[in-house]
Each structure stands twice: as structure tokens, then as C-alpha cells.
Amino acid sequence: MVQRKYLTETVIPMMYTCVKDDIQTKMQRVGITCDTWTYLSTQSYLTVTSHYIDNEWCLMSHVLQTTEVFTSPTAINIADKLTGAIQEWGMTSKDPEVVTDNAANMEALSPSLEDSTGVRDLKAAVKNNLRTRYDTRKDTLYAASALDPRFKALPSLSAKERDDTFSRLQTEAATAARDQNTDGDDADEGADEMGEATSPKKPKKSSTLESLLGAVYSPTVKEHGQKNPAMRAEDEIRRYRAENPAGLNENPLTWWRSNEGEYPLLARLAKQYVCVPGTSIASERVFSTAGDIVTAQRSCLTPNHVDELLFLHKNLTISEK
């Protein structure tokens, strides 16, 4: 008979590590939701979920982490836990979009009669900063709508807002293309150095026909010709805007799967923006599962075990597909 200690200290952590490694290799550009929940009015937890589009253009969701908030779940404490989760899962460089509800946790920024002058000034500065960030979030919403082939006409925006939105997307697409080219060049240089260190390749003798027409018909000629990333991005934006919108009942992910080859730069941006959920309901769905796991009969479960059990319950079957 398997002992409880062996399960809790060996089997479950081993399964947790395997599934976690599998998920980390699949996640690219992600959107995040988070929410808090309370057990028996004494223990507060923060659950973080991730959402991304895989290589087959399927929307994937995972419960990443459930951590105990030892102190009161204020905005500062939640932000600290969320930052820790992003760092642990290696998502800092992915610059994830975070979606939350309008809970009262932000009341920590409300003015209080007991506040000193310094605290009031600090709260005012934070609020001003949040207003700026809200404008950024609005840009994110516009970009996600523009990259949805059903709503790319953006009829609710002014002509200037539409042009500004696609101009930002064009800049992002060109920047991403340049970064990709730089990474590819570095990889090629590394491969060339390794090749030189082993054995030099003998130059292949070309035929007369290849000498005459090879530069025009060679399969190694890039599809985009001599266009630089900025020109490619501009061309894709122009053609994308000119194409008729998709039907309202059409799945945008299916559309992008079929048109990824036509708009490769915009397809990368679509994976970045379209995966961002509109609400934090994904985190709230975890609460019912948590209620089945963290029961009165299991009141001695440690926060680490709660995290592992919730994680495996939501992700183990996904990993086995």
C-alpha cells in the first residue's frame, strides 16, 4: 500500500514538475488573469491563469499558480505575489497582459484622513501613473480588435484612431521582424563557426544553367525579396486592411490559421493580442475546484500542497493530450 508521505513528498511533486516543464515549453506570448479567494474566512489565496495560442492556432488555458496571501489581500500584496509568479514562470520577457476584475483591493489607494502629506502625494502620483497605464490598456484593446479579422474595420473609432492603431501595429510588426532576423543571424553564425571547427565544406560546382538563372529561380531566394522589415510590415498592413472582414460567425483563430502564410508578421502579433481574455472569469472558475480540494476534512493542507493539487487537477489532462 502506498503511504501518504510518499504521495505528498515524491509522487505529487514529481508530477507537478513534469507538467510544469511541459507547459513552460509551450507558452509563448501570453495573457494572464488573476483573482483572490478565501478559505474558511481565514486563508486568502491568489490564483494565476495563463492564456496563449499554440502553433495550431488553438486557444490554450492553464492554471499556473495558487499562492497564499499571508497578509490582507491589498493591491500591493497582490501585485507582489503576481510579480513573483511571472518571474517564476519565466514570463518577464514575454511582457504578459494582466486581466483582473474591479475588486475593492484597490481601495488601498483611496485617500484617508489619517494619511500624512507624503502618503497623500504618493497616492496621487500612483493614480496619475495608473491613468497613463489605462491609456496603454486602451491601445491594447484597439490592437486586439484590429487583429480580429471580424472587427478590423474598427467602426466605433474615428479615422485618426484607426490609422494610429494600425500604425502602432506596423511599428510592432517591423520591430519583431528585425529582432527575429537578428536572432536568426546569430544562430547562423554559431552554426558556421561549429562547421568550420569540424571540417570545411567543399564548394558545390554549379552548372551553366544555375550560373545564368540561379539568382532568379533559386529556391533559396527569400519570398520577401529585398524588402526590409518596415516595408514588409507596411505591405502586410495595407493588404490586411484592404481585404474584406471575416464573417461575424467565423472563428478568428481558424481565419489566422488559414492566412498565417499571407500575413506572417501580423500573425505573430495576433498570437500576442488575441489570446488576452476579456475578463478574469478563468480565475474565478478555479474557486469551485478549490472548494472540492480544500475542504474542512483537508484543513491541514499546506499552501504548497493546495497549489500542487489545483495545478494538477486543471493541467494534467491537458499535458497528456
C-alpha positions as CSV (number, residue, x, y, z in Angstrom):
1,M,0.0,0.0,0.0
2,V,1.4,3.4,-1.0
3,Q,2.0,5.6,2.0
4,R,0.6,9.1,2.3
5,K,4.1,10.6,2.8
6,Y,5.4,9.0,-0.4
7,L,2.5,10.5,-2.3
8,T,2.8,14.0,-0.9
9,E,6.6,14.2,-0.9
10,T,7.5,12.2,-4.0
11,V,4.7,11.4,-6.5
12,I,2.8,14.7,-6.5
13,P,5.9,16.9,-6.7
14,M,7.3,14.8,-9.5
15,M,4.1,15.0,-11.5
16,Y,3.9,18.7,-10.8
17,T,7.4,19.3,-12.1
18,C,6.8,17.3,-15.3
19,V,3.6,19.1,-16.1
20,K,5.1,22.5,-15.3
21,D,8.1,21.9,-17.6
22,D,5.8,20.8,-20.4
23,I,3.6,23.9,-20.1
24,Q,6.6,26.2,-20.0
25,T,7.9,24.8,-23.3
26,K,4.6,25.6,-25.0
27,M,3.9,29.1,-23.7
28,Q,4.9,32.0,-25.9
29,R,3.1,35.2,-25.9
30,V,0.6,35.0,-23.0
31,G,-2.3,36.8,-21.3
32,I,-2.8,36.4,-17.6
33,T,-5.8,36.6,-15.3
34,C,-5.7,36.6,-11.5
35,D,-8.2,36.7,-8.7
36,T,-8.2,36.1,-4.9
37,W,-10.4,33.7,-2.9
38,T,-10.7,32.9,0.8
39,Y,-11.0,29.6,2.6
40,L,-12.9,29.5,5.9
41,S,-12.6,33.3,6.2
42,T,-9.0,32.9,7.4
43,Q,-6.7,31.9,4.5
44,S,-6.5,34.1,1.4
45,Y,-5.1,32.7,-1.9
46,L,-4.2,34.3,-5.3
47,T,-4.7,32.1,-8.4
48,V,-3.0,33.0,-11.6
49,T,-4.0,31.6,-15.0
50,S,-2.4,31.9,-18.4
51,H,-3.8,32.0,-21.9
52,Y,-2.0,31.7,-25.2
53,I,-2.4,30.5,-28.8
54,D,-0.4,27.4,-29.7
55,N,1.2,26.6,-33.1
56,E,-2.1,25.0,-34.3
57,W,-3.9,28.3,-33.5
58,C,-5.8,26.8,-30.6
59,L,-6.5,28.9,-27.6
60,M,-4.9,27.2,-24.5
61,S,-5.5,28.0,-20.8
62,H,-3.6,26.8,-17.8
63,V,-3.8,27.3,-14.0
64,L,-0.2,28.4,-13.3
65,Q,0.0,29.1,-9.6
66,T,-2.0,29.4,-6.4
67,T,-0.2,31.2,-3.6
68,E,-1.3,32.1,-0.1
69,V,-1.5,35.8,0.7
70,F,-0.3,35.8,4.3
71,T,-1.3,39.4,5.0
72,S,-4.5,41.2,3.9
73,P,-5.1,40.9,0.1
74,T,-4.4,44.5,-0.7
75,A,-3.4,45.8,-4.1
76,I,0.3,46.0,-3.0
77,N,0.4,42.4,-1.7
78,I,-1.4,41.0,-4.7
79,A,1.0,42.8,-7.1
80,D,3.9,41.4,-5.2
81,K,2.6,37.8,-5.5
82,L,1.7,38.3,-9.2
83,T,5.2,39.6,-9.9
84,G,6.7,36.6,-8.2
85,A,4.5,34.2,-10.3
86,I,5.5,36.0,-13.5
87,Q,9.2,35.7,-12.6
88,E,8.9,32.0,-11.5
89,W,7.3,31.0,-14.8
90,G,9.8,32.9,-16.9
91,M,7.3,35.3,-18.3
92,T,9.1,38.6,-17.6
93,S,10.5,38.8,-21.2
94,K,7.1,37.8,-22.6
95,D,5.5,41.1,-21.2
96,P,2.1,39.5,-20.5
97,E,-1.1,41.4,-20.4
98,V,-2.8,41.1,-17.0
99,V,-6.6,41.0,-16.6
100,T,-8.3,41.5,-13.3
101,D,-11.7,42.4,-12.0
102,N,-12.7,45.7,-10.4
103,A,-12.5,44.4,-6.9
104,A,-12.1,46.6,-3.9
105,N,-8.5,45.7,-3.4
106,M,-7.5,49.0,-5.0
107,E,-9.1,50.8,-2.0
108,A,-5.6,50.9,-0.6
109,L,-5.2,53.9,-2.9
110,S,-8.2,55.8,-1.6
111,P,-7.5,59.0,0.4
112,S,-7.7,58.7,4.2
113,L,-8.0,61.3,6.9
114,E,-5.1,59.7,8.7
115,D,-2.8,60.0,5.7
116,S,0.2,62.2,6.1
117,T,1.1,64.7,3.4
118,G,3.8,62.3,2.0
119,V,1.3,59.4,1.7
120,R,-1.3,61.6,0.0
121,D,1.3,62.8,-2.5
122,L,2.3,59.2,-3.1
123,K,-1.2,58.0,-3.7
124,A,-1.8,60.9,-6.1
125,A,1.3,60.0,-8.0
126,V,0.3,56.4,-8.3
127,K,-3.2,57.3,-9.5
128,N,-1.7,59.6,-12.2
129,N,0.5,56.7,-13.3
130,L,-2.4,54.4,-13.4
131,R,-4.3,56.8,-15.7
132,T,-1.4,56.7,-18.1
133,R,-1.4,52.9,-18.0
134,Y,-5.1,52.9,-18.6
135,D,-4.5,54.7,-21.9
136,T,-2.0,51.9,-22.7
137,R,-4.6,49.3,-22.0
138,K,-7.0,51.1,-24.3
139,D,-4.4,50.8,-27.0
140,T,-4.2,47.1,-26.3
141,L,-7.9,46.7,-26.7
142,Y,-7.8,48.6,-30.0
143,A,-4.9,46.4,-31.3
144,A,-6.7,43.2,-30.3
145,S,-9.8,44.4,-32.1
146,A,-7.8,45.3,-35.2
147,L,-6.2,41.9,-35.3
148,D,-9.6,40.2,-35.1
149,P,-10.5,39.8,-38.8
150,R,-14.2,40.2,-38.0
151,F,-13.8,43.6,-36.4
152,K,-10.7,45.0,-38.1
153,A,-12.7,47.9,-39.7
154,L,-13.0,49.4,-36.2
155,P,-16.2,51.3,-37.0
156,S,-16.5,52.6,-33.5
157,L,-13.3,54.6,-33.7
158,S,-12.5,57.8,-35.6
159,A,-10.5,57.7,-38.7
160,K,-7.5,59.1,-36.8
161,E,-7.8,56.4,-34.1
162,R,-8.0,53.7,-36.7
163,D,-4.9,55.0,-38.5
164,D,-3.0,55.3,-35.2
165,T,-3.9,51.8,-34.2
166,F,-2.6,50.2,-37.5
167,S,0.4,52.5,-37.4
168,R,1.4,51.1,-34.0
169,L,0.8,47.6,-35.2
170,Q,3.0,48.3,-38.2
171,T,5.8,49.5,-36.0
172,E,5.5,46.5,-33.7
173,A,5.5,44.1,-36.6
174,A,8.6,45.7,-38.1
175,T,10.4,45.6,-34.8
176,A,9.5,41.9,-34.2
177,A,10.8,41.1,-37.7
178,R,14.1,42.8,-37.1
179,D,14.5,41.0,-33.8
180,Q,13.8,37.7,-35.4
181,N,16.3,38.4,-38.2
182,T,18.9,39.3,-35.6
183,D,18.3,36.1,-33.7
184,G,18.5,34.1,-36.9
185,D,21.7,35.7,-37.9
186,D,23.3,34.9,-34.5
187,A,22.2,31.3,-34.8
188,D,23.6,31.0,-38.3
189,E,26.9,32.5,-37.2
190,G,27.1,30.0,-34.4
191,A,26.4,27.1,-36.8
192,D,29.0,28.4,-39.3
193,E,31.7,28.5,-36.5
194,M,30.9,25.0,-35.5
195,G,31.1,23.8,-39.1
196,E,34.5,25.5,-39.6
197,A,35.8,23.9,-36.4
198,T,34.9,20.4,-37.7
199,S,35.5,20.1,-41.4
200,P,35.2,22.7,-44.2
201,K,32.6,22.0,-46.8
202,K,33.7,21.6,-50.3
203,P,32.2,24.2,-52.7
204,K,29.5,22.7,-54.9
205,K,30.2,23.1,-58.6
206,S,27.3,24.9,-60.3
207,S,26.1,24.2,-63.8
208,T,25.9,26.7,-66.6
209,L,22.1,26.9,-66.2
210,E,22.4,27.7,-62.5
211,S,25.0,30.3,-63.2
212,L,22.7,32.1,-65.6
213,L,19.3,31.8,-63.9
214,G,20.1,30.8,-60.4
215,A,19.7,34.3,-58.9
216,V,16.2,34.5,-60.3
217,Y,14.8,31.0,-59.8
218,S,16.9,29.6,-57.0
219,P,14.8,28.1,-54.2
220,T,17.0,29.9,-51.6
221,V,15.8,33.3,-52.7
222,K,13.6,34.6,-50.0
223,E,9.9,35.0,-50.6
224,H,10.1,38.7,-49.5
225,G,12.9,39.6,-51.9
226,Q,14.9,42.6,-50.9
227,K,12.1,44.2,-48.7
228,N,13.3,45.3,-45.3
229,P,11.1,44.6,-42.2
230,A,9.5,48.1,-42.3
231,M,8.4,47.6,-45.9
232,R,7.1,44.1,-45.3
233,A,5.1,45.3,-42.3
234,E,3.7,48.2,-44.3
235,D,2.7,45.9,-47.2
236,E,1.0,43.4,-44.8
237,I,-1.0,46.1,-43.1
238,R,-2.1,47.6,-46.4
239,R,-3.3,44.2,-47.8
240,Y,-4.9,43.2,-44.5
241,R,-6.9,46.4,-44.3
242,A,-8.0,46.1,-47.9
243,E,-9.3,42.6,-47.5
244,N,-12.9,42.1,-46.7
245,P,-13.7,41.4,-43.0
246,A,-14.4,37.9,-41.9
247,G,-18.0,36.9,-41.1
248,L,-19.2,37.6,-37.6
249,N,-19.8,33.9,-37.0
250,E,-16.3,32.9,-38.2
251,N,-13.7,31.8,-35.7
252,P,-10.8,34.3,-35.8
253,L,-8.3,31.6,-34.9
254,T,-9.4,29.5,-37.8
255,W,-9.1,32.5,-40.1
256,W,-5.5,33.2,-38.9
257,R,-4.6,29.5,-39.3
258,S,-5.6,29.8,-43.0
259,N,-3.9,33.2,-43.6
260,E,-0.8,32.9,-41.5
261,G,1.3,32.4,-44.6
262,E,-0.2,35.5,-46.2
263,Y,0.4,37.8,-43.2
264,P,3.3,36.2,-41.2
265,L,4.3,39.3,-39.3
266,L,0.7,40.2,-38.4
267,A,0.1,36.6,-37.4
268,R,2.8,36.9,-34.7
269,L,1.1,40.0,-33.3
270,A,-2.3,38.2,-33.5
271,K,-1.0,35.5,-31.2
272,Q,0.2,38.2,-28.8
273,Y,-3.1,40.2,-28.6
274,V,-5.9,37.8,-29.4
275,C,-5.1,35.5,-26.6
276,V,-5.7,38.2,-23.9
277,P,-9.0,37.3,-22.2
278,G,-11.7,39.9,-21.9
279,T,-12.5,39.1,-18.3
280,S,-10.9,37.3,-15.3
281,I,-13.6,34.7,-15.2
282,A,-11.0,32.0,-15.9
283,S,-9.5,32.5,-12.5
284,E,-12.9,32.6,-10.8
285,R,-13.8,29.2,-12.3
286,V,-10.9,27.8,-10.2
287,F,-12.8,28.6,-7.0
288,S,-15.3,25.8,-7.4
289,T,-12.5,23.3,-7.9
290,A,-10.7,24.8,-4.9
291,G,-13.8,24.2,-2.8
292,D,-13.7,20.5,-3.7
293,I,-10.0,20.2,-2.7
294,V,-9.7,22.5,0.3
295,T,-12.5,21.1,2.5
296,A,-13.0,21.0,6.2
297,Q,-11.6,17.5,6.2
298,R,-8.5,18.7,4.5
299,S,-8.0,21.8,6.6
300,C,-4.4,20.8,7.3
301,L,-3.3,21.0,3.7
302,T,-0.3,23.3,3.3
303,P,-0.4,26.2,0.8
304,N,2.2,24.3,-1.3
305,H,0.0,21.2,-1.5
306,V,-3.0,23.3,-2.4
307,D,-1.0,24.8,-5.2
308,E,0.2,21.4,-6.5
309,L,-3.3,19.8,-6.3
310,L,-5.1,22.6,-8.0
311,F,-2.4,22.8,-10.7
312,L,-2.5,19.1,-11.5
313,H,-6.3,18.9,-11.4
314,K,-6.5,21.6,-14.1
315,N,-3.5,20.8,-16.2
316,L,-2.7,17.1,-16.0
317,T,-5.2,16.0,-18.7
318,I,-4.1,18.9,-20.9
319,S,-0.5,17.8,-20.7
320,E,-1.4,14.2,-21.6
321,K,-3.1,15.2,-24.9
